[in-house]
Amino acid sequence: MPDTDIAVIGAGSAGLATALLAAALGRKVTLFERDEPGGRRLHERLPAEALAACARRAAAVREGGRFGVAAADLRIDWAAVRRHGRDTADALRPESGFARLRAMGVEVVPAAAHFASPEEVEAGGRRWRFRRCVVATGSQPALPAGLLGLAEVAALTPATLHHLSDPPGHLLVLGGTEDAVAAAEAHALLGCLVTLVVPGGALLPDHDAEAVSLLRESLERAGVAVIEGEAVRVERRPVPATAGASPAGGMAASGASLVGDEAVRAAEVELLLADGRRVAGTHLLLAVGRVPRLVPLDLAAAGMEAGAAGLRCDRRLRVPGNRRVWVAGSVADPQGTGPRLDAAEDHAGQILRGMLWRLPGGRPAAPARLVGTRAELLQIGETEAAARGRSDAVRVQRLGLGDNGRAVAGGAGPGLVKLVTGPGGRLLGATVLAPDAGEMAGMFSALLGQRLGRLASLPLPPEAVARAARRAAVEFHAPMLREPWLRRWTGFARFLP
């Protein structure tokens, strides 16, 4: 007889959502997690959000004179910045803690789990036989392939970046990912020198190229030096500490100062690029992407195989090699389409519909990609390039934010709304570059596949940034006003009572 109805391996967002929903539906659930629960959200995303919030406020103080609100001095207390990050994570830690899981009826096993057979997992020296199993082990930062000398350098990743006790004097960021761009801008706005090294020139390849170009200009205005090139070697070069030297040279230019150990600059990291250029800094952040965390699971014991992108599964997230097993979150590779970093809760609901009620998996939600910069870059559905590569019947409606009241009043700078439509004017994708663009994700997700007339008729507050998207939808229909049949009908309608 099985020891548990559903074994869940991993307590990140996907594992937690699956375990809590299944327990609420009366199933016996056993959750296995060797580390603190919460996964990437608790240990990477929330500290990054907190750092970005501090950076935006620093920029607002620095630029306040434009709005008639000038500050005499800008002082950045790095210890307080770090404390805000910890406080943010601590405030949300209870909702993903083991105590809440146990209170909801979930059996928690605080140990690493691996498959012992197609229907058993082993953890802490004991085996559990399961009816069903959900693998939700998530992903981890990837290391750049072929970068020599990495073993001799204490490089940072998005998971360890927020552990620094002092600000980086000159942060080298290697990568063109969302994590790389957001971290680069936040540190620059907080007064650090920052150089963003983009391998192969692939800056945010999953986003609209025009919007990425505007965002790159925004990064450079914030003080980020953006260079393109392949890093082939990293070297550690000792540099004597200089008492009284500021660890963040960018601060002096903006009239700000940092609180911390100003003498700590004990080593310099240098990247050698393939074209011979050398880029030096005090810290190196590796943000080149993520890889699935699958190695410790012993998948072969359960009759399963993994690919480079994750654990292969069908569109219902069920693993073909073992019909007892489903996979959720960023470790899932549905039908070879690749992992999605935003799919945790979506996958949990989809799995339980199929696992418990045998309902179809349904149409997967379109990915929502967001770059957490000051002007956020949101990508929902297809980009213009992807849509045009698939079909010739594509129209693009583009609108800047230069005449949007809220954007202009807030000094948002260059922004963009781009709507990509297919046959019949149905929305295929949307790109938004604007402050708080992520708040529009739900609206665009709900409208995907719908005619733009739905967006054009949405009631929105006056001067809201979202009205720029509505105006773009209205202008999409403007050519109809020149249709002869519409003009004839307008002429006829004037005689009606």
C-alpha positions in Angstrom: 0.0 0.0 0.0 1.4 3.5 -0.9 2.8 5.6 2.0 1.5 8.8 0.3 -0.9 9.8 -2.4 1.4 12.5 -3.9 5.1 12.9 -3.3 6.4 16.4 -4.2 10.1 16.8 -4.6 11.2 20.4 -4.1 9.7 23.3 -2.1 10.0 26.2 -4.6 7.0 28.0 -5.9 5.8 25.1 -8.1 6.3 22.5 -5.3 4.6 24.6 -2.7 1.6 25.4 -4.8 1.2 21.8 -5.8 1.5 20.5 -2.3 -0.9 23.1 -0.8 -3.6 22.7 -3.4 -3.5 18.8 -3.2 -3.6 18.9 0.6 -6.6 21.3 0.4 -8.4 18.8 -1.8 -7.9 16.0 0.8 -5.0 14.2 -0.6 -2.2 12.8 1.5 0.9 14.8 0.4 4.6 14.3 1.4 6.9 17.1 0.5 10.7 16.6 0.3 13.1 19.6 0.6 16.6 19.6 1.9 17.0 23.4 2.0 14.8 26.2 3.3 11.5 26.3 1.3 10.7 29.2 -0.9 13.0 28.4 -3.8 14.2 31.1 -6.2 11.4 33.5 -5.3 12.5 33.8 -1.7 16.2 33.7 -2.1 16.7 35.5 -5.4 13.7 37.4 -6.7 12.6 39.1 -3.5 16.1 40.4 -2.6 16.4 41.5 -6.2 13.1 43.3 -6.0 14.1 45.0 -2.8 17.5 46.1 -4.3 15.7 47.5 -7.4 13.2 49.4 -5.1 16.2 51.0 -3.3 17.8 51.9 -6.6 14.7 53.6 -7.9 14.4 55.7 -4.8 18.0 56.7 -5.1 17.4 57.7 -8.7 14.3 59.7 -7.7 16.2 61.6 -5.1 19.1 62.3 -7.5 16.7 63.6 -10.2 14.3 65.4 -7.9 15.5 68.8 -8.9 13.7 68.4 -12.3 10.4 68.3 -10.3 11.3 71.2 -8.0 12.0 68.8 -5.1 15.8 69.0 -4.6 17.7 67.1 -2.0 20.9 68.6 -0.6 22.7 65.3 -0.5 22.3 61.7 -1.4 23.8 59.2 1.0 23.4 55.4 0.5 23.7 53.2 3.5 24.6 49.8 2.1 23.9 48.0 5.4 20.4 49.4 5.4 20.0 48.4 1.7 20.9 44.9 2.6 18.7 44.9 5.6 15.7 46.0 3.4 16.4 42.9 1.3 16.4 40.6 4.3 13.3 42.3 5.7 11.5 41.8 2.4 12.2 38.1 2.3 11.5 37.7 6.0 8.1 39.3 5.6 7.1 36.7 3.0 8.9 33.7 4.5 6.0 32.4 6.6 3.7 31.9 3.7 6.2 29.3 2.3 7.5 27.9 5.5 7.3 24.3 6.8 5.0 25.4 9.6 2.3 26.5 7.2 2.7 23.3 5.2 2.3 21.1 8.3 -0.7 23.2 9.4 -2.3 22.5 6.0 -1.8 18.7 6.5 1.4 18.3 4.4 4.0 15.8 5.6 7.3 17.6 5.4 10.6 15.6 5.1 13.5 18.0 5.4 16.0 15.9 3.4 17.2 15.4 -0.1 15.1 12.9 -2.1 15.9 10.7 -5.0 14.1 7.9 -6.8 14.7 4.4 -5.6 12.3 2.8 -8.1 9.6 3.8 -10.5 7.2 4.2 -7.5 9.5 5.0 -4.6 11.5 7.9 -3.4 14.2 7.7 -0.7 15.2 10.4 1.7 16.9 10.5 5.1 17.4 6.7 5.0 13.8 5.8 4.5 11.7 5.0 1.4 8.2 6.3 0.6 6.0 4.5 -1.9 3.8 6.9 -3.8 0.7 6.8 -6.1 1.8 9.9 -7.9 4.9 12.1 -7.8 5.6 15.7 -8.8 9.2 16.7 -9.6 9.6 20.4 -8.8 13.2 20.8 -8.1 13.6 24.1 -10.0 16.7 25.5 -11.6 20.0 27.0 -10.6 22.3 29.7 -12.1 24.3 28.3 -15.0 28.0 28.7 -15.4 29.4 30.1 -18.7 30.7 27.3 -20.8 34.4 27.5 -21.8 35.3 30.3 -19.5 38.8 29.5 -18.3 40.1 30.4 -14.9 36.7 30.4 -13.3 37.8 28.0 -10.5 40.3 30.5 -9.3 37.8 33.4 -8.9 35.1 33.8 -6.3 32.4 34.7 -8.8 28.9 35.7 -7.8 25.6 34.4 -9.1 22.1 35.9 -8.8 21.7 33.5 -5.8 24.8 34.9 -3.9 24.9 38.5 -5.1 22.7 39.7 -2.2 25.1 38.3 0.4 27.7 41.0 -0.1 28.4 42.9 3.1 29.9 45.8 1.2 29.0 47.4 -2.1 31.0 46.3 -5.2 33.4 48.9 -6.3 33.2 47.9 -9.9 30.7 45.2 -10.8 31.3 43.2 -13.9 28.1 41.5 -15.0 28.5 38.7 -17.6 25.3 37.9 -19.4 22.5 39.3 -21.4 19.6 37.8 -19.4 16.8 39.5 -17.4 18.8 39.0 -14.2 22.0 40.5 -15.6 20.3 43.6 -16.9 18.2 44.2 -13.7 21.3 43.7 -11.4 23.4 46.0 -13.6 21.0 48.9 -13.5 20.2 48.6 -9.8 23.9 48.7 -8.8 24.6 51.6 -11.1 21.7 53.6 -9.7 23.1 52.9 -6.2 26.4 54.5 -7.2 28.5 51.5 -8.2 30.6 51.3 -11.3 29.0 48.7 -13.5 30.1 47.1 -16.8 27.7 44.7 -18.5 29.5 42.2 -20.8 27.0 40.7 -23.3 28.2 37.4 -24.8 27.7 37.4 -28.6 25.7 40.6 -28.4 22.6 38.6 -27.4 21.1 41.2 -25.0 17.6 40.0 -23.9 17.2 37.7 -27.0 13.6 36.7 -26.0 12.4 40.3 -26.1 11.4 42.7 -28.8 14.6 44.1 -30.5 13.3 47.7 -30.7 12.3 47.8 -27.1 15.7 46.2 -26.1 17.5 49.0 -28.0 15.6 51.6 -26.0 16.3 49.8 -22.8 20.0 49.7 -23.6 20.0 53.5 -24.0 18.3 53.7 -20.6 21.0 51.5 -19.0 23.8 53.7 -20.4 22.1 56.8 -19.1 22.0 55.1 -15.7 25.8 54.7 -15.9 26.0 51.1 -17.1 28.8 50.5 -19.6 27.5 47.9 -22.1 30.0 46.1 -24.2 29.6 43.1 -26.4 32.0 40.2 -26.7 32.8 36.6 -25.8 34.6 36.2 -22.5 37.3 33.4 -22.8 39.2 33.8 -19.5 38.8 35.3 -16.1 41.8 36.2 -13.9 42.2 37.3 -10.3 44.7 40.1 -9.7 45.6 41.2 -6.2 45.4 44.9 -5.6 46.6 46.6 -2.4 43.8 48.1 -0.3 43.9 51.9 -0.4 42.6 53.5 2.8 39.9 56.1 2.2 39.3 55.1 -1.4 35.6 54.9 -2.2 34.6 51.4 -3.2 32.0 52.9 -5.6 33.7 55.3 -7.9 30.4 56.1 -9.6 29.2 57.7 -6.3 31.5 60.6 -6.4 30.2 61.8 -9.8 26.6 61.8 -8.5 27.4 63.6 -5.2 26.6 60.5 -3.0 28.5 58.5 -0.5 28.4 55.0 0.7 28.6 53.6 4.2 30.8 50.6 4.6 34.4 49.4 4.6 35.9 51.9 2.1 39.3 50.2 2.2 38.1 46.8 1.1 39.4 46.3 -2.4 41.6 43.3 -2.0 41.4 41.8 -5.4 40.6 42.8 -9.0 38.9 40.5 -11.4 39.7 40.8 -15.1 37.8 39.4 -18.1 39.7 38.6 -21.2 37.5 38.8 -24.3 38.0 36.8 -27.5 39.0 40.0 -29.5 41.8 40.7 -27.0 40.1 43.4 -24.9 40.4 43.3 -21.1 37.7 44.4 -18.7 38.6 44.8 -15.1 36.4 45.2 -12.0 36.3 44.3 -8.3 33.5 41.7 -8.5 32.2 39.3 -11.2 28.5 38.4 -11.5 27.7 35.4 -13.7 24.1 35.8 -15.0 24.2 33.8 -18.3 21.0 31.8 -17.7 19.7 28.9 -15.7 19.9 25.1 -15.8 17.5 22.5 -14.4 18.4 21.0 -11.0 18.0 17.3 -11.8 21.3 15.5 -11.1 20.7 14.2 -7.6 17.3 12.6 -8.5 18.6 9.4 -10.0 16.1 9.6 -12.8 17.3 6.3 -14.3 16.0 4.4 -11.2 12.5 5.6 -12.1 12.8 4.9 -15.8 13.1 8.6 -16.9 15.6 10.6 -18.9 16.3 14.3 -18.8 17.5 16.6 -21.6 19.6 19.7 -21.5 16.5 21.9 -21.0 14.9 19.8 -18.3 12.7 16.8 -17.7 10.8 16.1 -20.9 7.0 15.8 -20.5 3.8 16.0 -22.6 1.6 19.0 -22.7 -0.2 17.8 -19.6 3.2 17.8 -17.8 3.2 14.0 -17.4 6.6 12.2 -17.9 6.3 9.6 -20.7 8.9 7.3 -19.2 7.0 7.0 -15.9 3.2 7.6 -16.0 3.2 8.1 -12.2 5.3 11.2 -12.4 4.5 14.8 -13.4 6.9 17.7 -13.5 6.3 21.4 -12.6 8.0 24.7 -12.7 11.3 25.7 -14.4 12.5 22.1 -14.5 9.8 21.1 -16.9 10.4 20.8 -20.7 6.9 20.3 -22.2 7.2 18.7 -25.6 10.7 20.1 -26.1 9.5 23.7 -26.0 11.9 24.6 -23.2 11.5 25.6 -19.5 9.4 28.6 -18.4 10.5 30.5 -15.3 7.1 32.0 -14.7 5.0 28.9 -14.8 5.0 27.6 -11.2 1.4 28.3 -10.2 0.1 27.7 -13.7 1.8 24.2 -13.7 0.4 23.3 -10.3 -3.2 23.9 -11.3 -2.6 22.1 -14.6 -1.1 19.1 -13.0 -3.9 18.7 -10.4 -6.6 19.0 -13.1 -5.0 16.1 -14.9 -3.8 14.1 -12.0 -6.9 14.2 -9.8 -9.7 14.8 -12.2 -8.3 13.5 -15.5 -9.2 16.7 -17.2 -7.4 17.9 -20.4 -4.3 20.0 -19.8 -5.8 22.9 -21.7 -4.1 25.6 -23.7 -0.9 26.6 -21.9 -0.7 30.2 -20.8 1.6 32.4 -22.9 4.9 33.2 -21.2 5.2 36.6 -19.4 8.7 37.8 -19.5 9.6 40.9 -17.4 12.9 42.8 -17.0 12.8 44.4 -13.5 14.6 47.6 -14.5 13.4 51.2 -13.7 11.4 51.3 -16.9 10.2 47.7 -16.9 10.3 45.7 -20.1 7.3 43.4 -20.5 6.9 40.8 -23.2 3.6 38.8 -23.5 3.2 36.3 -26.3 5.1 36.6 -29.5 7.6 39.3 -30.5 7.3 41.0 -33.8 10.3 39.0 -35.2 8.9 35.7 -34.1 5.4 36.5 -35.5 6.8 37.6 -38.9 9.0 34.5 -39.0 5.9 32.4 -38.7 3.4 34.3 -40.9 3.1 37.1 -43.5 -0.3 38.1 -42.2 1.1 40.2 -39.3 0.4 43.8 -38.5 2.3 45.8 -35.8 0.8 48.8 -34.0 3.4 50.9 -32.3 3.0 53.9 -30.0 5.5 55.8 -27.9 4.7 57.3 -24.5 5.5 60.9 -25.4 1.9 62.0 -25.2 0.8 59.9 -22.3 0.0 62.1 -19.3 1.2 60.0 -16.5 4.4 59.0 -18.3 5.3 62.6 -19.2 4.4 63.9 -15.7 6.5 61.2 -14.1 9.5 61.9 -16.3 9.5 58.3 -17.5 11.7 59.0 -20.5 11.4 57.1 -23.8 8.9 54.3 -23.6 7.1 52.0 -26.0 3.9 50.0 -26.5 3.9 47.5 -29.4 1.0 45.3 -30.3 1.5 42.4 -32.7 -1.6 41.1 -34.4 -2.5 38.2 -36.8 -5.4 37.6 -39.1 -8.6 39.3 -38.1 -6.7 41.7 -35.9 -6.3 39.1 -33.1 -3.6 39.9 -30.6 -0.5 37.6 -30.8 1.9 39.5 -28.6 2.5 42.7 -26.7 5.6 44.6 -25.7 5.6 47.4 -23.2 8.6 49.5 -22.0 7.4 51.7 -19.2 7.5 52.1 -15.4 5.4 49.4 -13.7 4.8 47.7 -17.1 4.5 44.4 -15.3 1.2 45.5 -13.8 -0.3 45.2 -17.4 0.7 41.6 -17.8 -2.7 40.2 -16.7 -4.6 42.5 -19.1 -2.5 41.5 -22.1 -2.6 37.8 -21.1 -6.4 37.9 -21.0 -6.6 39.6 -24.4 -4.2 37.2 -26.3 -6.1 35.7 -29.2 -8.8 38.3 -28.9 -9.6 41.0 -31.5 -8.0 44.4 -30.7 -11.5 45.9 -30.5 -11.7 44.4 -27.0 -8.6 46.4 -25.9 -9.9 49.5 -27.6 -13.1 49.4 -25.6 -11.6 48.8 -22.1 -12.5 51.3 -19.5 -9.2 52.7 -18.1 -8.4 55.6 -15.7 -7.5 58.9 -17.3 -3.8 59.3 -18.1 -3.0 55.7 -17.1 0.0 54.3 -18.9 -2.2 51.4 -20.0 -4.2 54.0 -22.1 -1.3 54.1 -24.5 -2.0 50.5 -25.3 -5.7 51.2 -25.8 -4.9 54.1 -28.0 -2.6 51.8 -30.1 -5.6 49.5 -30.5 -7.8 52.3 -31.5 -5.3 53.5 -34.1 -5.2 49.9 -35.4 -8.8 50.4 -36.6 -8.2 53.9 -38.0 -7.8 52.7 -41.7 -11.4 51.4 -41.5 -12.6 55.0 -41.5 -11.5 55.2 -45.2 -13.5 52.2 -46.3 -16.0 53.2 -49.0 -18.8 51.1 -47.5 -18.4 52.9 -44.2 -18.4 56.3 -45.7 -21.6 55.4 -47.7 -23.3 54.1 -44.5 -22.3 57.3 -42.7 -23.8 59.4 -45.5 -27.0 57.4 -45.4 -27.2 57.5 -41.5 -27.5 61.2 -41.5 -31.0 61.0 -42.9 -32.2 58.7 -40.1 -34.3 60.3 -37.3 
